[in-house]
Amino acid sequence: MSEPSKQLEQGPPAPPEWFNAPDASANEVQAVDVAEFLDEPHDVSEFVADDWGGWIPPCPHLFWHPISGGMWLGRALLGIVTLIFLLAVVAAIPVVRFLALGYLLEVEGRVARSGRLRDAFPLLNIAPRLGTIVIGVWLWIIPLRLLSGNAADAYLIDPTGPAATMQRPLTVFLAIAVAIHLCLAIARGGSFWCFFRPIKNLRDFISRLRGGRFWSEANERVSTFVAKMRPRYLFSLGLRGFAAAAVWLFPPTLLFAAMSKTEALPILTSVFGGFCLVLIFAWIPFLQAHFAAENRFRAIFELGRVRELFTHAPLSWFVAVVVVFVLSLPMYLLKARLLPHDAMWLVTLVFVASIYPAKVVTGWAYHRAVAKKKRAWWPWRWLSRLAMLPLLSLYVIILFFTQAISQHGKLVLFEHHAFLLPSPLTIFSF
């Protein structure tokens, strides 16, 4: 008899002993910590995807998929430009500019937690759509502005002439038609080609209005979009970040700006305030990164923790300090003569474009320090400290003389746009 036939006659094998064991009662069950199965503890954020603003697909290989890879890069570049432009506009508006600071702190905190460059652009997946909306609206406004300019010129030359009497009502009619078309294009999704298909936009609007879906869908889309932007969180983060940094920066700056006469006491007070600023400038970038990474107000006052992290990656922190203060110096030149309030976004555009990479580099340096568990070689630590001291002293000296070229005078010393609001009007209008 063959071996399989013997196994069939003998029947199935007996189950193991644990199969027939009685069920354990609820009191006998013991919880086991998951950490026993891991080589080392991991942060929960490593397993949970942070999809604030949506998931961004990875970039296709440029060699094997040049067309799709080029389209991905073009879309990402459009999104980054749109984000910087929107941040510049927001930073130029009083009170609302705390949203811009909150976004920059969120960027710094995300990079500090993950160490990945792709985390430095939250809302990047919806930014290209905002960019297409801005471009579409701008393209339709250009001919309207040209026509309104011609109508105004014709009215100045001959108010009762045929050109003025025809172009003025035509301009009003086209303005109303363009406004309706832009609203329908945005309601249909706001893609680029929606702005050039007015008939389809109108048909889609009538179809959804008859079906009773237009207002509900519009309300849902607007609510979803606002929820992705997280304005309350960004405003709270920016307000708390401003207040915490001001606690560190304003007292020594007040001493630094004390000199008004060439007398001994004011000079010594300014020198002492400048010395305090040198020490604070060495730590405030990483104290703010620590605050942004942990999202705790008290975190910015944990100087001992930040000093310990410095010993883990001193060269990275030195690079971050150089980037932060080198990029902040040219912005003081823009304060010599400020533009009007309606054109202030041109100034804040430079501010945001300079502060954004500084926040990314600071977050990267903070993440490297957290990732390394051991201290760096002691000569590297002392070399970084000794190299930072003259550079920060030079920055403080240059900062002292900026009051001579700034439109605000001594008040420019208190603005500290690299750590406070990304705007030249932080003292006068929040």
TORZAVEX-936215 format. One record per atom (N, C-alpha, C): residue in one letter; x, y, z. Coordinates in steps of 0.05 Angstrom, whole numbers, plus 5000, padded with zeros to 4 digits. Each point is the difference from the previous one (the first is absolute). Layout:
AXYZ/...
***
This chain:
M501749765000/M498350245000/M501850255000/S499250194984/S501650254998/S499850175025/E501850185003/E500150175023/E497550185002/P499150124978/P497550175002/P497649835009/S499849744990/S497749845008/S500049945030/K502449955011/K500249955029/K499150255016/Q500750234990/Q499250245015/Q497050044999/L498749934977/L497150024998/L498649815019/E501149755003/E498749815018/E500350085029/Q502450125007/Q500550085028/Q498350245008/G499150164980/G498450245007/G501850245004/P498850225005/P501650245004/P501749995025/P502250145001/P501750005024/P498650135023/A500849925024/A498950115024/A500750305003/P498250175010/P500750285004/P502050045022/P501450215000/P502050055022/P498650055026/E501550005022/E498950025027/E498750275004/W501250224988/W498950275005/W497250034987/F499449824980/F497450024986/F497749935019/N500549805017/N497949915019/N500150145027/A501850195003/A500350145026/A497550165005/P499150025025/P497650165007/P500650304995/D497850144993/D500250284995/D500850155026/A501850194996/A500850165023/A497950205006/S499650045025/S498150215009/S501150284995/A498250195002/A500950274995/A502050105021/N499749895025/N501950095020/N502849884996/E500249784985/E502649874997/E501550124976/V498750154983/V501350114976/V501850235009/Q502550004991/Q501950215007/Q500750154975/A500150275002/A500850174978/A503049994997/V500950004976/V502850004994/V500750264986/D502150145009/D500850254988/D501249944972/V499150164981/V501049964973/V503050044998/A501150165018/A502850064999/A501749755003/E498949785011/E501549755003/E500649874974/F498550074979/F500449874974/F501650184981/L500850245009/L501550194984/L502850025010/D501950034982/D502850035008/D500350275015/E498650204991/E500250265014/E497350144996/P499350185019/P497450134997/P500050194976/H497650014987/H499650174977/H497850205005/D500350234987/D497950205003/D497649924983/V497650075010/V497649924986/V499850144973/S501250234997/S499950154975/S501449854977/E501849815007/E501349854979/E498149804986/F497849935013/F498249804988/F497450134990/V499450245009/V497650144993/V500750224980/A498849994976/A500650204980/A498750275007/D501650214998/D499050275004/D499050114974/D497450004996/D498950084974/D498650275002/W501250185015/W498950275002/W500150134972/G497750054989/G499950114973/G499949784979/G500049755008/G499849784980/G502749864996/W499849774987/W502349844994/W501450094974/I502650035001/I501550084976/I501349764988/P499549924976/P501249774988/P503050044995/P501649795001/P502950044996/P500650084971/C502350124996/C500750094974/C500949774982/P498849974976/P500949784982/P502950044992/H501249774992/H502850014991/H500250174975/L501850205001/L500250184977/L501249874975/F501549795004/F501249874977/F498149814986/W498549845017/W498249804988/W497250134993/H499350215015/H497450134995/H500550304999/P501250094978/P500750295000/P497650184998/I497949924987/I497650174997/I498650035026/S499349775013/S498650015025/S501850135022/G502649944999/G501850125020/G500250304996/G500150094975/G500050294995/G497450145009/M497849864995/M497450115009/M499950025030/W501149795014/W500050015029/W501750235011/L502350044988/L501850225009/L498750274994/G498750024976/G498750254994/G497750065019/R498549805007/R497850045019/R501050075028/A502249865008/A501150065026/A501250295001/L501350084978/L501150274999/L497850215001/L497849954985/L497750185001/L498950015028/G499849785014/G499050005027/G501750155019/I502749974998/I501850145018/I499950304995/V499950084975/V499850294993/V497450115011/T497849854997/T497450095009/T500050035030/L501249815015/L500150015029/L501550255009/I502350054988/I501650245008/I498550254994/F498750014977/F498450244993/F497750055019/L498649785007/L497750035019/L501050085027/L502349895009/L501150075026/L500850305000/A501150094978/A500750294998/A497650175002/V497849934987/V497650165001/V498849995029/V500049775012/V499049985028/V501750155019/A502750004996/A501850145018/A499750304998/A498950104979/A499650294997/A497550105012/I498349825011/I497450085011/I500350015031/P499350215013/P500150015030/P498349785012/V501049905023/V498749795015/V500149734986/V499150004974/V500049754985/V502849894996/R502050185002/R502849914995/R501049795020/F498549975023/F500849785018/F499649734987/L498249984980/L499749754985/L502649944985/A501350204988/A502549954986/A502249905019/L500250135023/L501949905020/L499449725009/G497449945004/G499349735008/G500649804979/Y499750074975/Y500749814978/Y503049955000/L501650215002/L502949965001/L500949845023/L498850045023/L500649835024/L499249714996/E497749964986/E499149734994/E501949864981/V501150154981/V502049894982/V502549915016/E500950185017/E502349945016/E499549765019/G497749985011/G499449785018/G499749734986/R498850004976/R499849764984/R502749894992/V501850174991/V502649924992/V501649915024/A499650135023/A501449935025/A499149725009/R497549934996/R499049745008/R500849774981/S500050054974/S500549794981/S502750014987/G501150244996/G502650034986/G499749974970/R497650004989/R499649974971/R499350264988/L501250054976/L499550254986/L497250024991/R498749784992/R497350014989/R498050095021/D500749975026/D498250095021/D500250315004/A501850134986/A500350295003/A497950164984/F498249864986/F498150144983/F497149895006/P499050055024/P497249925004/P498150164982/L497849884993/L498050124982/L501150014971/L502149854994/L501250024973/L498149874980/N498449815008/N498249874980/N497750184991/I499150185018/I497850184992/I501150274991/A502550065004/A501150254991/A500050034969/P500649794984/P499950044971/P497250084991/R497949895012/R497350084993/R499550305006/L501150095023/L499850285006/L501550174980/G502349894991/G501650144980/G498550034974/T498749784991/T498550024975/T497650195002/I498850015024/I497850195003/I501150294998/V502350055013/V501150274999/V500750074971/I501349814985/I500750064973/I497650044982/G497949835004/G497650024984/G498650275005/V499850085025/V498750265006/V501650234989/W502749985002/W501750214990/W499850034970/L499949784985/L499850014971/L497450134991/W497849975015/W497550124993/W499850295008/I501550075021/I500050285009/I501650184982/I502149894987/I501750174983/I498450144978/P498549864983/P498550154980/P497950185011/L498949935023/L498050175013/L501350265009/R502449995011/R501450245009/R500750174976/L500949884978/L500650154976/L497650154989/L497749864999/L497650134990/L499150225019/S500149965026/S499250215019/S501950244998/G502649954995/G501850224996/G499450174975/N499449864979/N499250144975/N497450165004/A498149885014/A497550155006/A500550255017/A501849975020/A500650245016/A501450214984/D501849934982/D501450194983/D498050144981/A498249844988/A498050114982/A498150205015/Y499449945025/Y498250185015/Y501550265007/L502649985005/L501550255006/L500350174975/I500349884977/I500450154976/I497350134991/D497949844999/D497450104990/D497849855015/P499150105023/P498049865016/P497449944985/T499350164980/T497549964986/T500449874972/G502549924994/G500649884974/G499049724998/P500049894975/P498949734996/P501849795013/A502650045001/A501849805012/A499449975030/A499750235014/A499449995029/A497349885006/T498050084984/T497349905005/T499749714994/M501649894983/M499849714993/M501849835018/Q502450105006/Q501949835015/Q499349985030/R498950205012/R499449995028/R497849795007/P497750004987/P498149785005/P501049734992/L501749994978/L501149754992/L501949895021/T501550185012/T501849915021/T498549895024/V497850135008/V498449905022/V498849734994/F499049974975/F498849754993/F502049775000/L502450064988/L502149794999/L501049935028/A500150205018/A501049955027/A498049815014/I497550044997/I498049825012/I500149734988/A500349984973/A500249744987/A502549855008/V502350145002/V502549875008/V499849915029/A498850155017/A499749925028/A498349755003/I497849994985/I498349765001/I501549764989/H501550044978/H501549784988/H502249895019/L501450185013/L502149925019/L498849855024/C497750085010/C498749865022/C499149724991/L498949984976/L499249734990/L502449824995/A502250124990/A502449844995/A501249895027/I500050175020/I501049915026/I498149805012/A497350044997/A498149815011/A500249734986/R500949994975/R500349754986/R502649855007/G501750125015/G502449875008/G502550174999/G499950214983/G502350194999/G502449894986/S499749794983/S502249914984/S500650214978/F502349974987/F500950214981/F498050024977/W499149784989/W498350014977/W497150085007/C499350005025/C497350095008/C499750304994/F502250155000/F499850294995/F499750074971/F500249804982/F499850054972/F497749854987/R498149895016/R497649864990/R497650115015/P499250254993/P497750125015/P497449864994/I499649894976/I497449874994/I499749745017/K502149855002/K499949765016/K499750065029/N501250225010/N499650085028/N497150075005/L498850144981/L497250085004/L498149764999/R500549814982/R498449764998/R500349835026/D502449985010/D500549855024/D498550135024/F500150275001/F498650145021/F497049954999/I498850024976/I497149964998/I499249725006/S501749804992/S499449725005/S500049945030/R502150105014/R500149955029/R497950165016/L499350244989/L498050165014/L497249874997/R499449884977/R497549864997/R499949755017/G502249865002/G500149765017/G500150065030/G500250255007/G500050075029/G502749935013/R502249974985/R502549925011/R502050245002/F499450224987/F502050214998/F500850115027/W498050095015/W500750145025/W501249815021/S499049755001/S501149815019/S502849924993/E500549964974/E502749934991/E501950235004/A499150254995/A501750235004/A500750045029/N498149965017/N500550025029/N501949795010/E499749754989/E501849795009/E502850054990/R500350094975/R502750064990/R501450225014/V498550215006/V501250235015/V500849915028/S498249855013/S500749915027/S502449825000/T500249824980/T502349824999/T502650164995/F499850204982/F502450164994/F500950155024/V498250135015/V500750155024/V501149815021/A498949765002/A501049815020/A502949924994/K500649974974/K502849934992/K501950225006/M499150254998/M501850235006/M500650025030/R498349915017/R500450015029/R500750285010/P498350204995/P500750275007/P500250055030/R498349885016/R500150045029/R502649895012/Y500749774991/Y502549885010/Y502450174992/L500250094975/L502350164991/L500050275015/F497750125004/F499950265014/F500949975029/S499149785013/S500849955028/S503049945001/L501149854982/L502849945000/L501750254995/G499150174981/G501550244995/G499950195023/L497750035013/L499750185023/L501749915023/R499949745006/R501649895022/R503050024994/G500849944975/G502850024993/G501050285001/F498450204993/F500750285002/F500450085029/A498149935017/A500250075028/A502449885014/A500549744994/A502249865013/A502750124991/A500350054974/A502550124990/A500450295011/A497850155002/A500250275010/A501050015029/V499349805016/V500949985028/V503149995000/W501149854982/W502949984998/W501350254989/L498850124979/L501450204984/L499550295010/F497750065010/F499450285006/F501650125023/P500449865023/P501550125022/P502950074992/P501649824988/P502750094992/P500050214978/T498049994983/T499950214979/T499450275012/L498450015021/L499450255014/L502650115011/L501749845011/L502650095010/L501850084977/F499949854978/F501750064977/F499350264987/A497550095002/A499250254988/A500050235019/A501349975023/A500050205021/A501850244994/M502049964983/M502050224996/M498850214982/S499850245010/S499050234985/S502150235001/K501849995020/K502150205003/K502749865004/T502150144994/T502749895004/T500850035028/E498649875018/E500750005029/E500649725008/A501349985023/A501049745009/A497849805005/L498050085016/L497949825008/L498349894976/P499150184982/P498549894977/P501749824982/I502650074997/I501749834983/I500449735013/L500549995026/L500449745013/L497449845000/T497750135002/T497549864999/T499649874973/S500650164978/S499749894973/S502049774995/V502450035010/V502049784997/V499049755014/F499050035025/F499049775014/F497649874986/G498250174990/G497749894984/G500949864975/G502050114986/G501149864977/G501349745007/F501449985022/F501249755009/F497849795006/C497850095013/C497849825005/C498749904974/L499850184980/L498849924975/L501849804985/V502650025003/V501849804987/V499549735012/L499749985027/L499549755012/L497249894993/I498050174999/I497349914993/I499849924971/F501350154982/F500049934971/F501249724995/A501849915018/A501249744996/A498049775006/W497950065016/W498249795008/W497150044991/I499250244994/I497250054994/I499049854974/P501749964979/P498949854978/P499249725007/F501549875018/F499549725007/F498049985023/L499850215017/L497850005019/L497450034986/Q499950164979/Q497550024984/Q499449744985/A502149874990/A499649744987/A499049795020/H501050015024/H499149825021/H497150055006/F499250255002/F497250075004/F498249914977/A500950044975/A498449924977/A499849694998/A502149865008/A500049714997/A498149875021/E500050115024/E498349895021/E497450145004/N499750244989/N497550155001/N499250045029/R501950085016/R499650075029/R501250285005/F498550175014/F501050275005/F502549995018/R500049825019/R502249985019/R502549894986/A499849874978/A502349884987/A502150214992/I499150244994/I501950204991/I501850105023/F499249945025/F501650085023/F501749775011/E500149774986/E501649775009/E502850024988/L501550195011/L502750064989/L501949765005/G499749875023/G501849785006/G499749774980/R497549944992/R499649804980/R501250074973/V499750254992/V501150094974/V503050005001/R501250085022/R502950005003/R501149724998/E498649815011/E500849724998/E499849904971/L497950084986/L499749924972/L502250124983/F501050235007/F502150124984/F502549835000/T500549875022/T502549835002/T499849764982/H497649934990/H499749764983/H500750064971/A499550254991/A500550074972/A500850294998/P502450075011/P500850285001/P500550134973/L501149854981/L500650114974/L497450064985/S498049835002/S497450054987/S498850255012/W500250045026/W498850245012/W501650254992/F502649974996/F501550234991/F499250094972/V499549804983/V499150064973/V497250145001/A498349905017/A497350125002/A500250285010/V501750065019/V500350285010/V501050184978/V501949914985/V501150164978/V497850064979/V498449804993/V497950044980/V497950195010/V499249975026/V497950175011/V500750294999/F502450075010/F500850285003/F501050124974/V501249844983/V500850114974/V497650074983/L497949835000/L497650064985/L498450235012/S500350065026/S498450215012/S501350274996/L502550024995/L501350264997/L499050174976/P499749884976/P499150174977/P497250125004/M498449885017/M497350105004/M499950275014/Y502250075015/Y500050265012/Y500450224980/L501149944977/L500250214979/L497350084990/L498049815000/L497350074990/L498550185019/K501150045025/K498650175019/K500950294999/A501950064982/A501050274997/A497750194991/R498449904981/R497750154990/R497849804994/L497950005016/L497949804998/L498050094978/L498949804987/L497950044980/L497450065014/P498050114985/P497350035012/P498849745008/H498050015016/H498849755011/H498849824978/D498950124979/D498949834979/D502149864983/A502550095002/A502249874985/A501949865019/M499349985026/M501849885019/M500549704995/W498349874984/W500449724994/W502649954984/L500950214985/L502549974986/L502449985019/V499850145022/V502149995021/V499849735015/T497649935008/T499749755015/T500749764983/L499850034973/L500749774983/L503049945003/V501750205002/V502849965005/V500549885028/F498450105019/F500349915028/F499449705001/V497749924989/V499249715001/V502049834985/A500950094976/A501849844984/A502749975014/S500750185018/S502649985015/S499649845026/I497850035013/I499649865025/I499349714997/Y498649934978/Y499149734995/Y502349805000/P502250044984/P502249815000/P501449995027/A500150235014/A501350015026/A498549825020/K497450004999/K498449825017/K500449714993/V500349944975/V500449724991/V502749905010/V502150164997/V502749925008/V500149975030/T498750185015/T500049985029/T498649745009/G497749944988/G498749755007/G501649764993/W501550014978/W501849774993/W502249975020/A501250225009/A502249985020/A498949895027/Y497650095007/Y498849905025/Y499449704998/H499149914977/H499449714997/H502649845001/R502150094989/R502649865001/R500949975029/A499650215015/A500949995028/A498349815016/V497449984995/V498249825014/V500649714991/A500649964975/A500549734990/A502649875011/K502050175005/K502549905011/K499849975030/K500749775010/K499749945028/K502550065016/K502250034987/K502650065014/K501050284993/R501650105018/R501250264995/R502249984979/A500350224986/A502150024980/A502750035013/W502049974984/W502850025010/W500350295011/W501350025024/W500150265014/W501350224984/P502149954984/P501150224984/P497950124981/W498349844988/W497950114983/W498150185015/R499449925025/R498150175016/R501250275006/W502650005008/W501250265007/W500750164975/L500649874978/L500550154975/L497550144991/S497749875002/S497550124993/S499350245018/R500549975026/R499550225018/R501850244994/L502649954996/L501850214995/L499550144973/A499149854981/A499450114974/A497450175000/M498149925016/M497550155002/M500350265014/L501850025019/L500250255016/L500750244983/P502150004984/P500650244984/P497950064978/L498849794989/L498050054979/L497550135012/L499149915023/L497750125013/L500650285010/S502550045009/S500850275009/S499950204976/L501049914977/L499950164976/L497150064993/Y498249815002/Y497250044993/Y498850215019/V500649995026/V498950195019/V501150284994/I502550024992/I501150274994/I498650114975/I499549834980/I498650104976/I497150075007/L498849845018/L497350065009/L499850275013/F502050075016/F500050265014/F500050234980/F501449984978/F500150224981/F497650004980/T498349805001/T497750014982/T498050215008/Q500150095025/Q498250215008/Q500650264986/A502450034989/A500750254987/A498950014972/I499349774988/I499050004972/I497049924999/S498949915022/S497349915000/S498050235003/Q497849974987/Q497950215002/Q498850015028/H500249795016/H498949995027/H502050075021/G502550054994/G501950075020/G500749775019/K499950065026/K500849805020/K498049775001/L497550054992/L498049795001/L500749764983/V501750044980/V500849784983/V501549785015/L501350085022/L501549815016/L498149795013/F497550075004/F498149825014/F498649814981/E500450034974/E498249854981/E500949714997/H502649944998/H501149735000/H498349824982/H499850074974/H498249864982/H500849714996/A502549925006/A500749724997/A498749825020/F499050115022/F498749845021/F497250105007/L499450244993/L497350115005/L498450004974/L498450204997/L498350014976/L501650064975/P499549874977/P501550054976/P499050254985/S500350225014/S498950254989/S501650235013/P500450224985/P501550235012/P498250175018/L497649935006/L498250165015/L499049865026/T501849845011/T499149845023/T499550165025/I501350235003/I499550165024/I497550174997/F499550104976/F497950194996/F497249884996/S499949774987/S497449884994/S500349705000/F499049875020/F500049715001/F498349894978/
***
